[in-house]
Amino acid sequence: MRRVPLGIAIAILLVACGGNKQEQTTAGADSVGIALAQYAPALFDSISWPDDSAAVNRGSVVWTFSCKRCHGETGAGDGHFVQQVKDADGKLVADTLAPPSMLTPGWTYGTDKVALLKYIYTGSGQQPMPHWGISGLKPRDIDAVAVYIQKVVVAPKPDSTKAR
Ligand code: HEC
């Protein structure tokens, strides 16, 4: 095994843990407009994977680093990410995000891949879901995490008693 320098290991840990600082990537209505203007379904046309497991493997890394802190390990929306929100007077009001669960039966984005890719790319502008297409993820990684969500996160688990 190669040794990872301590500084880099700490940096990776900080990224992985998310921290409780306000995200630079937080979506605002304006930036969602920019993301929407840049979004085109064709961005994903040329992406291909040797097989599903290659996409799933990559997607699992993206999920761990970029999604899990808010959406939770299983997609239940229980990442308990602390988002610092300021009120109208500029006073800091700490809040904890609770994104909707991806595990609800019939969840739209569980089967509609085009809609899922677009949502991840642009965010919604309503709340703090980042618009990944213009803030940090390449189309290939957005595609990978979409495959991961649809093949792993929402897939029925063999052990249905597992934490959901
Ligand atoms: C900073 C916290 C945060 C991070 C990080 C984050 N999300 Fe979200 N996400 C949210 C919130 C909050 C919502 C619900 C509000 C909204 O629509 O903006 C949401 C909504 C979603 C939805 C729509 C859910 C629904 O049922 O409407 C999808 C799909 C999604 N996120 C995918 C992702 C993916 C994929 C990643 C990683 C690449 C990710 N999110 C990272 C906070 C986050």
Backbone and ligand atoms as CSV (ligand in chain L), in Angstrom:
chain,resi,resn,atom,element,x,y,z
A,1,MET,N,N,0.838,-1.212,0.000
A,1,MET,CA,C,0.000,0.000,0.000
A,1,MET,C,C,0.866,1.253,0.000
A,2,ARG,N,N,0.487,2.211,-0.822
A,2,ARG,CA,C,1.197,3.493,-0.798
A,2,ARG,C,C,0.751,4.299,0.406
A,3,ARG,N,N,1.689,5.013,0.982
A,3,ARG,CA,C,1.297,5.853,2.108
A,3,ARG,C,C,0.743,7.181,1.612
A,4,VAL,N,N,-0.353,7.607,2.189
A,4,VAL,CA,C,-0.945,8.893,1.813
A,4,VAL,C,C,-0.419,9.942,2.788
A,5,PRO,N,N,0.186,11.021,2.262
A,5,PRO,CA,C,0.664,12.073,3.182
A,5,PRO,C,C,-0.465,12.561,4.080
A,6,LEU,N,N,-0.118,12.854,5.338
A,6,LEU,CA,C,-1.126,13.210,6.337
A,6,LEU,C,C,-2.019,14.367,5.896
A,7,GLY,N,N,-1.387,15.396,5.313
A,7,GLY,CA,C,-2.161,16.576,4.898
A,7,GLY,C,C,-3.259,16.196,3.926
A,8,ILE,N,N,-2.909,15.347,2.965
A,8,ILE,CA,C,-3.887,14.950,1.950
A,8,ILE,C,C,-4.981,14.101,2.593
A,9,ALA,N,N,-4.550,13.192,3.508
A,9,ALA,CA,C,-5.536,12.343,4.184
A,9,ALA,C,C,-6.540,13.204,4.943
A,10,ILE,N,N,-6.041,14.243,5.620
A,10,ILE,CA,C,-6.941,15.114,6.383
A,10,ILE,C,C,-7.873,15.863,5.440
A,11,ALA,N,N,-7.293,16.349,4.317
A,11,ALA,CA,C,-8.125,17.074,3.351
A,11,ALA,C,C,-9.242,16.168,2.844
A,12,ILE,N,N,-8.896,14.893,2.560
A,12,ILE,CA,C,-9.910,13.961,2.057
A,12,ILE,C,C,-10.978,13.738,3.131
A,13,LEU,N,N,-10.529,13.577,4.378
A,13,LEU,CA,C,-11.485,13.372,5.462
A,13,LEU,C,C,-12.431,14.559,5.597
A,14,LEU,N,N,-11.865,15.763,5.492
A,14,LEU,CA,C,-12.696,16.960,5.625
A,14,LEU,C,C,-13.745,16.998,4.531
A,15,VAL,N,N,-13.317,16.658,3.300
A,15,VAL,CA,C,-14.276,16.650,2.190
A,15,VAL,C,C,-15.338,15.598,2.455
A,16,ALA,N,N,-14.873,14.407,2.888
A,16,ALA,CA,C,-15.805,13.300,3.081
A,16,ALA,C,C,-16.807,13.610,4.184
A,17,CYS,N,N,-16.365,14.308,5.219
A,17,CYS,CA,C,-17.265,14.566,6.337
A,17,CYS,C,C,-18.176,15.757,6.066
A,18,GLY,N,N,-17.845,16.513,5.075
A,18,GLY,CA,C,-18.742,17.600,4.695
A,18,GLY,C,C,-18.533,18.850,5.522
A,19,GLY,N,N,-18.324,18.683,6.811
A,19,GLY,CA,C,-18.167,19.858,7.660
A,19,GLY,C,C,-19.490,20.571,7.806
A,20,ASN,N,N,-19.471,21.683,8.509
A,20,ASN,CA,C,-20.739,22.386,8.675
A,20,ASN,C,C,-20.658,23.807,8.144
A,21,LYS,N,N,-19.710,24.009,7.240
A,21,LYS,CA,C,-19.617,25.336,6.655
A,21,LYS,C,C,-20.590,25.455,5.496
A,22,GLN,N,N,-21.012,26.651,5.243
A,22,GLN,CA,C,-21.946,26.840,4.134
A,22,GLN,C,C,-21.275,26.458,2.825
A,23,GLU,N,N,-21.984,25.713,2.039
A,23,GLU,CA,C,-21.466,25.249,0.768
A,23,GLU,C,C,-21.380,26.392,-0.241
A,24,GLN,N,N,-20.240,26.473,-0.917
A,24,GLN,CA,C,-20.123,27.405,-2.028
A,24,GLN,C,C,-21.081,27.009,-3.146
A,25,THR,N,N,-21.402,25.709,-3.181
A,25,THR,CA,C,-22.186,25.184,-4.291
A,25,THR,C,C,-23.683,25.386,-4.113
A,26,THR,N,N,-24.091,25.933,-2.972
A,26,THR,CA,C,-25.515,26.064,-2.717
A,26,THR,C,C,-26.233,26.784,-3.861
A,27,ALA,N,N,-27.322,26.195,-4.276
A,27,ALA,CA,C,-28.021,26.724,-5.432
A,27,ALA,C,C,-28.837,27.955,-5.077
A,28,GLY,N,N,-28.759,28.953,-5.884
A,28,GLY,CA,C,-29.654,30.095,-5.763
A,28,GLY,C,C,-30.411,30.181,-7.073
A,29,ALA,N,N,-31.490,30.929,-7.092
A,29,ALA,CA,C,-32.313,30.972,-8.291
A,29,ALA,C,C,-31.495,31.385,-9.515
A,30,ASP,N,N,-30.575,32.368,-9.356
A,30,ASP,CA,C,-29.802,32.849,-10.493
A,30,ASP,C,C,-28.905,31.766,-11.070
A,31,SER,N,N,-28.181,31.105,-10.156
A,31,SER,CA,C,-27.234,30.124,-10.662
A,31,SER,C,C,-27.947,28.914,-11.247
A,32,VAL,N,N,-29.145,28.638,-10.782
A,32,VAL,CA,C,-29.899,27.565,-11.423
A,32,VAL,C,C,-30.236,27.970,-12.853
A,33,GLY,N,N,-30.488,29.249,-13.055
A,33,GLY,CA,C,-30.717,29.744,-14.415
A,33,GLY,C,C,-29.506,29.490,-15.302
A,34,ILE,N,N,-28.323,29.748,-14.755
A,34,ILE,CA,C,-27.098,29.500,-15.517
A,34,ILE,C,C,-26.965,28.009,-15.824
A,35,ALA,N,N,-27.211,27.194,-14.805
A,35,ALA,CA,C,-27.103,25.748,-15.003
A,35,ALA,C,C,-28.109,25.278,-16.055
A,36,LEU,N,N,-29.322,25.821,-15.972
A,36,LEU,CA,C,-30.348,25.422,-16.949
A,36,LEU,C,C,-29.942,25.824,-18.361
A,37,ALA,N,N,-29.330,27.026,-18.475
A,37,ALA,CA,C,-28.922,27.495,-19.802
A,37,ALA,C,C,-27.822,26.600,-20.379
A,38,GLN,N,N,-26.983,26.057,-19.498
A,38,GLN,CA,C,-25.879,25.224,-19.985
A,38,GLN,C,C,-26.282,23.775,-20.187
A,39,TYR,N,N,-27.368,23.398,-19.529
A,39,TYR,CA,C,-27.766,21.988,-19.589
A,39,TYR,C,C,-28.299,21.625,-20.975
A,40,ALA,N,N,-27.895,20.474,-21.462
A,40,ALA,CA,C,-28.497,19.916,-22.673
A,40,ALA,C,C,-28.417,18.406,-22.548
A,41,PRO,N,N,-29.493,17.714,-22.893
A,41,PRO,CA,C,-29.467,16.250,-22.771
A,41,PRO,C,C,-28.272,15.644,-23.520
A,42,ALA,N,N,-27.860,16.313,-24.616
A,42,ALA,CA,C,-26.773,15.775,-25.443
A,42,ALA,C,C,-25.433,15.718,-24.717
A,43,LEU,N,N,-25.313,16.479,-23.601
A,43,LEU,CA,C,-24.064,16.434,-22.833
A,43,LEU,C,C,-23.713,15.005,-22.418
A,44,PHE,N,N,-24.755,14.178,-22.314
A,44,PHE,CA,C,-24.536,12.825,-21.791
A,44,PHE,C,C,-24.503,11.769,-22.898
A,45,ASP,N,N,-24.707,12.230,-24.146
A,45,ASP,CA,C,-24.837,11.277,-25.251
A,45,ASP,C,C,-23.609,10.413,-25.471
A,46,SER,N,N,-22.421,11.020,-25.312
A,46,SER,CA,C,-21.217,10.281,-25.691
A,46,SER,C,C,-20.654,9.448,-24.534
A,47,ILE,N,N,-21.373,9.451,-23.416
A,47,ILE,CA,C,-20.828,8.716,-22.263
A,47,ILE,C,C,-21.183,7.238,-22.359
A,48,SER,N,N,-20.145,6.407,-22.257
A,48,SER,CA,C,-20.442,4.979,-22.219
A,48,SER,C,C,-19.509,4.315,-21.210
A,49,TRP,N,N,-19.936,3.191,-20.707
A,49,TRP,CA,C,-19.189,2.444,-19.690
A,49,TRP,C,C,-18.970,1.036,-20.205
A,50,PRO,N,N,-17.843,0.406,-19.832
A,50,PRO,CA,C,-17.608,-0.979,-20.275
A,50,PRO,C,C,-18.772,-1.872,-19.856
A,51,ASP,N,N,-19.294,-1.651,-18.662
A,51,ASP,CA,C,-20.482,-2.383,-18.199
A,51,ASP,C,C,-21.086,-1.605,-17.026
A,52,ASP,N,N,-22.248,-2.061,-16.572
A,52,ASP,CA,C,-22.936,-1.345,-15.495
A,52,ASP,C,C,-22.086,-1.249,-14.237
A,53,SER,N,N,-21.323,-2.308,-13.956
A,53,SER,CA,C,-20.606,-2.285,-12.687
A,53,SER,C,C,-19.514,-1.223,-12.697
A,54,ALA,N,N,-18.969,-0.911,-13.856
A,54,ALA,CA,C,-17.963,0.164,-13.928
A,54,ALA,C,C,-18.614,1.496,-13.553
A,55,ALA,N,N,-19.817,1.731,-14.071
A,55,ALA,CA,C,-20.532,2.975,-13.742
A,55,ALA,C,C,-20.921,2.992,-12.269
A,56,VAL,N,N,-21.391,1.846,-11.771
A,56,VAL,CA,C,-21.805,1.759,-10.366
A,56,VAL,C,C,-20.618,2.020,-9.436
A,57,ASN,N,N,-19.470,1.443,-9.780
A,57,ASN,CA,C,-18.288,1.643,-8.932
A,57,ASN,C,C,-17.894,3.113,-8.867
A,58,ARG,N,N,-17.864,3.753,-10.029
A,58,ARG,CA,C,-17.522,5.170,-10.052
A,58,ARG,C,C,-18.602,5.986,-9.314
A,59,GLY,N,N,-19.860,5.623,-9.580
A,59,GLY,CA,C,-20.977,6.351,-8.969
A,59,GLY,C,C,-20.970,6.253,-7.459
A,60,SER,N,N,-20.515,5.114,-6.952
A,60,SER,CA,C,-20.471,4.951,-5.504
A,60,SER,C,C,-19.446,5.901,-4.880
A,61,VAL,N,N,-18.346,6.143,-5.595
A,61,VAL,CA,C,-17.341,7.099,-5.105
A,61,VAL,C,C,-17.932,8.510,-5.112
A,62,VAL,N,N,-18.613,8.857,-6.200
A,62,VAL,CA,C,-19.222,10.194,-6.297
A,62,VAL,C,C,-20.252,10.371,-5.178
A,63,TRP,N,N,-21.056,9.344,-4.968
A,63,TRP,CA,C,-22.086,9.398,-3.913
A,63,TRP,C,C,-21.436,9.677,-2.561
A,64,THR,N,N,-20.375,8.929,-2.257
A,64,THR,CA,C,-19.714,9.058,-0.960
A,64,THR,C,C,-19.152,10.462,-0.759
A,65,PHE,N,N,-18.551,11.001,-1.805
A,65,PHE,CA,C,-17.883,12.296,-1.647
A,65,PHE,C,C,-18.833,13.479,-1.803
A,66,SER,N,N,-19.862,13.353,-2.630
A,66,SER,CA,C,-20.634,14.542,-2.995
A,66,SER,C,C,-22.100,14.518,-2.579
A,67,CYS,N,N,-22.634,13.384,-2.226
A,67,CYS,CA,C,-24.081,13.300,-2.001
A,67,CYS,C,C,-24.446,12.838,-0.593
A,68,LYS,N,N,-23.656,11.905,-0.080
A,68,LYS,CA,C,-24.002,11.213,1.155
A,68,LYS,C,C,-24.184,12.153,2.339
A,69,ARG,N,N,-23.419,13.232,2.383
A,69,ARG,CA,C,-23.494,14.097,3.564
A,69,ARG,C,C,-24.871,14.723,3.733
A,70,CYS,N,N,-25.603,14.868,2.652
A,70,CYS,CA,C,-26.972,15.378,2.759
A,70,CYS,C,C,-27.999,14.248,2.611
A,71,HIS,N,N,-27.787,13.391,1.605
A,71,HIS,CA,C,-28.811,12.384,1.302
A,71,HIS,C,C,-28.712,11.146,2.173
A,72,GLY,N,N,-27.611,11.017,2.926
A,72,GLY,CA,C,-27.448,9.857,3.797
A,72,GLY,C,C,-26.873,8.670,3.049
A,73,GLU,N,N,-26.340,7.741,3.794
A,73,GLU,CA,C,-25.714,6.544,3.210
A,73,GLU,C,C,-26.667,5.823,2.256
A,74,THR,N,N,-27.925,5.650,2.689
A,74,THR,CA,C,-28.859,4.816,1.927
A,74,THR,C,C,-29.767,5.623,1.001
A,75,GLY,N,N,-29.692,6.952,1.052
A,75,GLY,CA,C,-30.585,7.764,0.220
A,75,GLY,C,C,-31.870,8.147,0.936
A,76,ALA,N,N,-31.935,7.844,2.227
A,76,ALA,CA,C,-33.153,8.137,2.992
A,76,ALA,C,C,-33.307,9.627,3.305
A,77,GLY,N,N,-32.263,10.408,3.035
A,77,GLY,CA,C,-32.353,11.846,3.310
A,77,GLY,C,C,-31.897,12.196,4.711
A,78,ASP,N,N,-31.172,11.262,5.325
A,78,ASP,CA,C,-30.786,11.454,6.726
A,78,ASP,C,C,-29.288,11.684,6.911
A,79,GLY,N,N,-28.714,12.476,6.001
A,79,GLY,CA,C,-27.302,12.796,6.156
A,79,GLY,C,C,-27.052,13.792,7.278
A,80,HIS,N,N,-28.113,14.456,7.702
A,80,HIS,CA,C,-28.024,15.449,8.796
A,80,HIS,C,C,-26.985,16.526,8.526
A,81,PHE,N,N,-26.886,16.951,7.291
A,81,PHE,CA,C,-25.933,18.004,6.947
A,81,PHE,C,C,-26.395,19.329,7.543
A,82,VAL,N,N,-25.480,19.960,8.263
A,82,VAL,CA,C,-25.824,21.243,8.868
A,82,VAL,C,C,-25.538,22.350,7.863
A,83,GLN,N,N,-26.584,22.996,7.431
A,83,GLN,CA,C,-26.447,24.082,6.474
A,83,GLN,C,C,-26.668,25.383,7.224
A,84,GLN,N,N,-25.697,26.258,7.150
A,84,GLN,CA,C,-25.870,27.537,7.832
A,84,GLN,C,C,-26.690,28.472,6.958
A,85,VAL,N,N,-27.813,28.877,7.488
A,85,VAL,CA,C,-28.717,29.742,6.743
A,85,VAL,C,C,-28.850,31.058,7.495
A,86,LYS,N,N,-28.801,32.164,6.766
A,86,LYS,CA,C,-28.974,33.461,7.431
A,86,LYS,C,C,-30.396,33.966,7.229
A,87,ASP,N,N,-30.926,34.582,8.259
A,87,ASP,CA,C,-32.258,35.159,8.106
A,87,ASP,C,C,-32.158,36.557,7.487
A,88,ALA,N,N,-33.301,37.228,7.353
A,88,ALA,CA,C,-33.340,38.514,6.659
A,88,ALA,C,C,-32.425,39.547,7.311
A,89,ASP,N,N,-32.216,39.424,8.621
A,89,ASP,CA,C,-31.358,40.379,9.326
A,89,ASP,C,C,-29.890,39.969,9.294
A,90,GLY,N,N,-29.602,38.901,8.575
A,90,GLY,CA,C,-28.224,38.451,8.483
A,90,GLY,C,C,-27.803,37.614,9.677
A,91,LYS,N,N,-28.758,37.287,10.515
A,91,LYS,CA,C,-28.441,36.460,11.685
A,91,LYS,C,C,-28.332,35.004,11.256
A,92,LEU,N,N,-27.314,34.341,11.785
A,92,LEU,CA,C,-27.088,32.958,11.399
A,92,LEU,C,C,-28.086,32.036,12.087
A,93,VAL,N,N,-28.820,31.295,11.299
A,93,VAL,CA,C,-29.780,30.343,11.854
A,93,VAL,C,C,-29.348,28.957,11.399
A,94,ALA,N,N,-28.771,28.191,12.289
A,94,ALA,CA,C,-28.315,26.859,11.910
A,94,ALA,C,C,-29.514,25.993,11.589
A,95,ASP,N,N,-29.367,25.172,10.572
A,95,ASP,CA,C,-30.469,24.310,10.185
A,95,ASP,C,C,-29.871,22.973,9.748
A,96,THR,N,N,-30.655,21.966,9.760
A,96,THR,CA,C,-30.180,20.677,9.302
A,96,THR,C,C,-31.030,20.255,8.113
A,97,LEU,N,N,-30.356,19.963,7.016
A,97,LEU,CA,C,-31.097,19.633,5.805
A,97,LEU,C,C,-31.753,18.258,5.910
A,98,ALA,N,N,-32.910,18.147,5.324
A,98,ALA,CA,C,-33.594,16.857,5.259
A,98,ALA,C,C,-34.142,16.678,3.846
A,99,PRO,N,N,-33.275,16.305,2.899
A,99,PRO,CA,C,-33.758,16.104,1.531
A,99,PRO,C,C,-34.789,14.978,1.511
A,100,PRO,N,N,-35.681,14.978,0.519
A,100,PRO,CA,C,-36.678,13.904,0.452
A,100,PRO,C,C,-36.005,12.545,0.292
A,101,SER,N,N,-36.621,11.526,0.832
A,101,SER,CA,C,-36.070,10.170,0.700
A,101,SER,C,C,-36.144,9.714,-0.754
A,102,MET,N,N,-35.096,9.024,-1.192
A,102,MET,CA,C,-35.094,8.440,-2.535
A,102,MET,C,C,-35.713,7.047,-2.506
A,103,LEU,N,N,-36.110,6.600,-1.318
A,103,LEU,CA,C,-36.532,5.210,-1.168
A,103,LEU,C,C,-38.043,5.045,-1.194
A,104,THR,N,N,-38.760,6.169,-1.381
A,104,THR,CA,C,-40.211,6.085,-1.472
A,104,THR,C,C,-40.585,5.285,-2.719
A,105,PRO,N,N,-41.441,4.282,-2.579
A,105,PRO,CA,C,-41.815,3.487,-3.756
A,105,PRO,C,C,-42.383,4.393,-4.850
A,106,GLY,N,N,-41.961,4.168,-6.086
A,106,GLY,CA,C,-42.461,4.948,-7.205
A,106,GLY,C,C,-41.772,6.290,-7.361
A,107,TRP,N,N,-40.686,6.522,-6.629
A,107,TRP,CA,C,-39.941,7.784,-6.712
A,107,TRP,C,C,-39.585,8.080,-8.177
A,108,THR,N,N,-40.010,9.248,-8.660
A,108,THR,CA,C,-39.866,9.606,-10.083
A,108,THR,C,C,-38.470,9.345,-10.631
A,109,TYR,N,N,-37.460,9.834,-9.895
A,109,TYR,CA,C,-36.103,9.770,-10.429
A,109,TYR,C,C,-35.501,8.372,-10.331
A,110,GLY,N,N,-36.256,7.448,-9.755
A,110,GLY,CA,C,-35.762,6.077,-9.643
A,110,GLY,C,C,-35.737,5.365,-10.976
A,111,THR,N,N,-36.571,5.823,-11.917
A,111,THR,CA,C,-36.619,5.156,-13.217
A,111,THR,C,C,-36.349,6.108,-14.383
A,112,ASP,N,N,-36.635,7.391,-14.213
A,112,ASP,CA,C,-36.475,8.343,-15.321
A,112,ASP,C,C,-35.050,8.912,-15.299
A,113,LYS,N,N,-34.181,8.291,-16.121
A,113,LYS,CA,C,-32.771,8.686,-16.037
A,113,LYS,C,C,-32.531,10.084,-16.606
A,114,VAL,N,N,-33.237,10.439,-17.678
A,114,VAL,CA,C,-33.030,11.766,-18.262
A,114,VAL,C,C,-33.388,12.853,-17.251
A,115,ALA,N,N,-34.503,12.655,-16.555
A,115,ALA,CA,C,-34.914,13.633,-15.537
A,115,ALA,C,C,-33.913,13.677,-14.392
A,116,LEU,N,N,-33.387,12.517,-14.019
A,116,LEU,CA,C,-32.426,12.461,-12.915
A,116,LEU,C,C,-31.133,13.193,-13.285
A,117,LEU,N,N,-30.628,12.944,-14.491
A,117,LEU,CA,C,-29.402,13.621,-14.935
A,117,LEU,C,C,-29.602,15.135,-14.910
A,118,LYS,N,N,-30.751,15.575,-15.407
A,118,LYS,CA,C,-31.013,17.008,-15.476
A,118,LYS,C,C,-31.103,17.608,-14.073
A,119,TYR,N,N,-31.781,16.903,-13.169
A,119,TYR,CA,C,-31.927,17.408,-11.801
A,119,TYR,C,C,-30.571,17.541,-11.121
A,120,ILE,N,N,-29.737,16.514,-11.278
A,120,ILE,CA,C,-28.421,16.573,-10.630
A,120,ILE,C,C,-27.607,17.715,-11.244
A,121,TYR,N,N,-27.727,17.899,-12.539
A,121,TYR,CA,C,-26.972,18.951,-13.226
A,121,TYR,C,C,-27.412,20.343,-12.774
A,122,THR,N,N,-28.708,20.562,-12.690
A,122,THR,CA,C,-29.211,21.928,-12.480
A,122,THR,C,C,-29.647,22.236,-11.041
A,123,GLY,N,N,-29.897,21.206,-10.224
A,123,GLY,CA,C,-30.508,21.460,-8.921
A,123,GLY,C,C,-31.917,21.989,-9.124
A,124,SER,N,N,-32.537,22.468,-8.043
A,124,SER,CA,C,-33.925,22.915,-8.180
A,124,SER,C,C,-34.092,24.405,-7.927
A,125,GLY,N,N,-33.115,25.013,-7.252
A,125,GLY,CA,C,-33.252,26.433,-6.949
A,125,GLY,C,C,-34.128,26.711,-5.756
A,126,GLN,N,N,-34.885,25.707,-5.306
A,126,GLN,CA,C,-35.786,25.922,-4.173
A,126,GLN,C,C,-35.021,25.841,-2.863
A,127,GLN,N,N,-34.117,24.911,-2.801
A,127,GLN,CA,C,-33.437,24.622,-1.546
A,127,GLN,C,C,-31.971,24.322,-1.829
A,128,PRO,N,N,-31.234,23.909,-0.804
A,128,PRO,CA,C,-29.784,23.862,-0.975
A,128,PRO,C,C,-29.208,22.728,-1.819
A,129,MET,N,N,-29.974,22.046,-2.599
A,129,MET,CA,C,-29.390,21.026,-3.468
A,129,MET,C,C,-28.464,21.715,-4.478
A,130,PRO,N,N,-27.189,21.329,-4.504
A,130,PRO,CA,C,-26.253,21.986,-5.429
A,130,PRO,C,C,-26.609,21.707,-6.893
A,131,HIS,N,N,-26.185,22.616,-7.775
A,131,HIS,CA,C,-26.332,22.384,-9.220
A,131,HIS,C,C,-24.990,21.875,-9.701
A,132,TRP,N,N,-24.860,20.562,-9.678
A,132,TRP,CA,C,-23.555,19.938,-9.864
A,132,TRP,C,C,-22.956,20.190,-11.235
A,133,GLY,N,N,-23.803,20.417,-12.245
A,133,GLY,CA,C,-23.286,20.597,-13.598
A,133,GLY,C,C,-22.373,21.799,-13.716
A,134,ILE,N,N,-22.615,22.841,-12.887
A,134,ILE,CA,C,-21.749,24.020,-12.967
A,134,ILE,C,C,-20.972,24.209,-11.675
A,135,SER,N,N,-20.991,23.203,-10.813
A,135,SER,CA,C,-20.222,23.366,-9.583
A,135,SER,C,C,-19.549,22.083,-9.152
A,136,GLY,N,N,-18.792,21.508,-10.042
A,136,GLY,CA,C,-17.886,20.480,-9.548
A,136,GLY,C,C,-17.965,19.089,-10.127
A,137,LEU,N,N,-19.047,18.723,-10.817
A,137,LEU,CA,C,-19.061,17.369,-11.369
A,137,LEU,C,C,-19.099,17.405,-12.893
A,138,LYS,N,N,-18.255,16.571,-13.493
A,138,LYS,CA,C,-18.272,16.419,-14.950
A,138,LYS,C,C,-19.472,15.551,-15.326
A,139,PRO,N,N,-19.978,15.734,-16.562
A,139,PRO,CA,C,-21.113,14.909,-16.988
A,139,PRO,C,C,-20.888,13.410,-16.737
A,140,ARG,N,N,-19.651,12.948,-16.921
A,140,ARG,CA,C,-19.389,11.516,-16.718
A,140,ARG,C,C,-19.658,11.091,-15.264
A,141,ASP,N,N,-19.308,11.953,-14.320
A,141,ASP,CA,C,-19.547,11.610,-12.918
A,141,ASP,C,C,-21.022,11.760,-12.552
A,142,ILE,N,N,-21.696,12.705,-13.194
A,142,ILE,CA,C,-23.145,12.827,-12.974
A,142,ILE,C,C,-23.840,11.579,-13.508
A,143,ASP,N,N,-23.383,11.110,-14.677
A,143,ASP,CA,C,-23.955,9.889,-15.244
A,143,ASP,C,C,-23.705,8.709,-14.297
A,144,ALA,N,N,-22.455,8.624,-13.787
A,144,ALA,CA,C,-22.105,7.502,-12.906
A,144,ALA,C,C,-22.986,7.490,-11.660
A,145,VAL,N,N,-23.169,8.659,-11.046
A,145,VAL,CA,C,-23.935,8.672,-9.799
A,145,VAL,C,C,-25.419,8.417,-10.081
A,146,ALA,N,N,-25.884,8.806,-11.273
A,146,ALA,CA,C,-27.275,8.511,-11.645
A,146,ALA,C,C,-27.468,6.999,-11.786
A,147,VAL,N,N,-26.489,6.340,-12.403
A,147,VAL,CA,C,-26.574,4.874,-12.520
A,147,VAL,C,C,-26.561,4.253,-11.119
A,148,TYR,N,N,-25.666,4.765,-10.282
A,148,TYR,CA,C,-25.563,4.242,-8.913
A,148,TYR,C,C,-26.893,4.407,-8.164
A,149,ILE,N,N,-27.506,5.587,-8.295
A,149,ILE,CA,C,-28.790,5.824,-7.616
A,149,ILE,C,C,-29.839,4.826,-8.110
A,150,GLN,N,N,-29.909,4.658,-9.443
A,150,GLN,CA,C,-30.989,3.827,-9.984
A,150,GLN,C,C,-30.721,2.332,-9.819
A,151,LYS,N,N,-29.450,1.935,-9.824
A,151,LYS,CA,C,-29.165,0.486,-9.719
A,151,LYS,C,C,-28.949,0.037,-8.279
A,152,VAL,N,N,-28.479,0.946,-7.416
A,152,VAL,CA,C,-28.129,0.516,-6.058
A,152,VAL,C,C,-29.011,1.177,-5.000
A,153,VAL,N,N,-29.072,2.519,-5.030
A,153,VAL,CA,C,-29.777,3.225,-3.955
A,153,VAL,C,C,-31.257,2.837,-3.914
A,154,VAL,N,N,-31.932,2.875,-5.049
A,154,VAL,CA,C,-33.373,2.610,-5.022
A,154,VAL,C,C,-33.707,1.139,-5.244
A,155,ALA,N,N,-32.683,0.327,-5.538
A,155,ALA,CA,C,-32.967,-1.089,-5.794
A,155,ALA,C,C,-33.457,-1.754,-4.509
A,156,PRO,N,N,-34.421,-2.681,-4.638
A,156,PRO,CA,C,-34.893,-3.382,-3.445
A,156,PRO,C,C,-33.722,-4.106,-2.784
A,157,LYS,N,N,-33.623,-4.002,-1.473
A,157,LYS,CA,C,-32.531,-4.656,-0.759
A,157,LYS,C,C,-32.955,-6.077,-0.393
A,158,PRO,N,N,-32.022,-7.028,-0.487
A,158,PRO,CA,C,-32.353,-8.410,-0.134
A,158,PRO,C,C,-32.836,-8.497,1.318
A,159,ASP,N,N,-32.198,-7.717,2.189
A,159,ASP,CA,C,-32.602,-7.714,3.590
A,159,ASP,C,C,-33.436,-6.467,3.863
A,160,SER,N,N,-34.762,-6.617,3.834
A,160,SER,CA,C,-35.619,-5.440,3.924
A,160,SER,C,C,-35.669,-4.877,5.335
A,161,THR,N,N,-35.049,-5.572,6.295
A,161,THR,CA,C,-35.034,-5.040,7.649
A,161,THR,C,C,-33.892,-4.048,7.840
A,162,LYS,N,N,-33.012,-3.983,6.819
A,162,LYS,CA,C,-31.881,-3.050,6.897
A,162,LYS,C,C,-32.382,-1.611,7.021
A,163,ALA,N,N,-31.615,-0.790,7.709
A,163,ALA,CA,C,-31.981,0.611,7.918
A,163,ALA,C,C,-32.387,1.269,6.617
A,164,ARG,N,N,-33.531,1.857,6.576
A,164,ARG,CA,C,-34.016,2.503,5.369
A,164,ARG,C,C,-34.353,3.920,5.704
L,1,HEC,C1,C,-25.776,20.340,0.517
L,1,HEC,C2,C,-26.669,19.204,0.579
L,1,HEC,C3,C,-26.867,18.355,-0.639
L,1,HEC,C4,C,-25.920,17.679,-1.362
L,1,HEC,C5,C,-24.420,17.655,-1.120
L,1,HEC,C6,C,-26.623,16.965,-2.396
L,1,HEC,N1,N,-27.965,17.197,-2.303
L,1,HEC,FE1,FE,-29.398,16.464,-3.503
L,1,HEC,N2,N,-30.816,17.517,-2.489
L,1,HEC,C7,C,-30.576,18.295,-1.390
L,1,HEC,C8,C,-31.830,18.897,-0.929
L,1,HEC,C9,C,-31.991,19.822,0.269
L,1,HEC,C10,C,-32.816,18.424,-1.808
L,1,HEC,C11,C,-34.319,18.752,-1.785
L,1,HEC,C12,C,-34.581,20.190,-2.085
L,1,HEC,C13,C,-34.371,20.598,-3.475
L,1,HEC,O1,O,-35.097,20.102,-4.333
L,1,HEC,O2,O,-33.510,21.478,-3.729
L,1,HEC,C14,C,-32.148,17.568,-2.773
L,1,HEC,C15,C,-32.793,16.920,-3.793
L,1,HEC,C16,C,-32.200,15.990,-4.647
L,1,HEC,C17,C,-32.904,15.217,-5.631
L,1,HEC,C18,C,-34.417,15.299,-5.911
L,1,HEC,C19,C,-35.127,14.572,-4.832
L,1,HEC,C20,C,-36.636,14.609,-4.960
L,1,HEC,O3,O,-37.274,13.638,-4.556
L,1,HEC,O4,O,-37.172,15.616,-5.450
L,1,HEC,C21,C,-31.971,14.449,-6.275
L,1,HEC,C22,C,-32.228,13.462,-7.399
L,1,HEC,C23,C,-30.699,14.722,-5.671
L,1,HEC,N3,N,-30.860,15.675,-4.693
L,1,HEC,C24,C,-29.506,14.135,-6.037
L,1,HEC,C25,C,-28.262,14.452,-5.485
L,1,HEC,C26,C,-27.018,13.858,-5.916
L,1,HEC,C27,C,-26.865,12.815,-6.992
L,1,HEC,C28,C,-26.030,14.433,-5.176
L,1,HEC,C29,C,-24.541,14.205,-5.277
L,1,HEC,C30,C,-23.926,14.332,-6.565
L,1,HEC,C31,C,-26.669,15.380,-4.259
L,1,HEC,N4,N,-28.019,15.349,-4.478
L,1,HEC,C32,C,-25.997,16.141,-3.316
L,1,HEC,C33,C,-29.371,18.516,-0.782
L,1,HEC,C34,C,-28.154,18.040,-1.240
